[in-house]
Amino acid sequence: MCGRYASFMAPNEIQLAFDLDALGDETEGLAPSWNVAPTQDIAIVLERLTEASQSVSRELHMARWGLVPPWAKELGAGPVMFNARIETVAEKRTFAPSLKKRRCIVPANGYFEWEKTSSGKVPHYIHYADGVPLAFAGLYGWWKAPDGSWLLSATIITRSAEGPMSRIHDRIPVILPRESYDQWLDPHLDDPEAARSIIDVPSPELVADVVGKNVGNVRNNSPENIKPVSDETAH
């Protein structure tokens, strides 16, 4: 996954699509985006145990896209960990603790990938044919800044692409089927290998539309980014 996606659902739409119990106060500022990029704030779905009753609450929160490890001395000092590979997610010290107990879903309408061709890179907008939201398997973590404040950050897990999507790019985000939401988000599950097995499933059938090259610039953020164009126009 290159690192760009579109998410133009309002918080209440995400709430209905993912059966949320609560919306974090910070999600009031969530704006639609047709060009989400690493280091930006993104919406994530997570479950937590409430202190009073130990019941589970499924909530929407905002997080920085790019998991910041707890040992980071300052924000932006190292590489932006916006993706985690499923093949090594249980082994890498940046991701393993989150795989064990801090898993999330990143809701999206679709994502962008660039196909390398003889005449240059061609952008594609990839999504479900029926427009149903995608549920990227993600991980989140908390980082304590030098000033004592806390930052919530997240990453999206990727896997090898299969079938038609492999022609466009060799990686694809891990997309959860609805029946896996509860298992993946369950805060009681703390077995990393069991968690990894939940997302070790075939990729769903997706549609890839060739779109305009303006999406390559993060400053271009409009519905035009997901509008299909002809292959000739894209080249």
C-alpha angles and dihedrals in degrees: 000000000000097000109258130103142158125241115169100155119123116235092256090053090052088047091057095042095050102031095242124189096200145008120223113240090241092062090073086084094052108130128191114262132192092184112042111177137185117282091029121114112263135185117252132184116221139160125227137179113248112232096225102053103006087234119146121256121193108210144175118230139166120247138174110257103240120059111247112208116229092242094058110124094208139001114271095014095120138028118308105254096208094143133041121195115234089218093064105018093107092052107041111093090219092060109021097081091051092047087056099052115349108066125151145171122241108208117215140163092218143319138237129239132175121226117210111229135169089262098045141282117325118203120224130193108217122199147132112290092232095049095246111154119263119236109212114200106239145172128219137196144177123242124193111219122216089256091058097254121129126235125200113211136173145192135204120234118230135194138186113292119243135198119351093353092062089067089064100041138346094235133058132181115257105254117200122219114229092252090062098053095090095048095045095049097040106126090202091065109091102158108109095201092049089050092049091051090059092063097038092097133119117276116256125247109274138180121233118203121191107235138183123287094239089089087073089076112068090211089068103083116160140108087267087079092072097040111115118240132186120272089243092056092048092053 
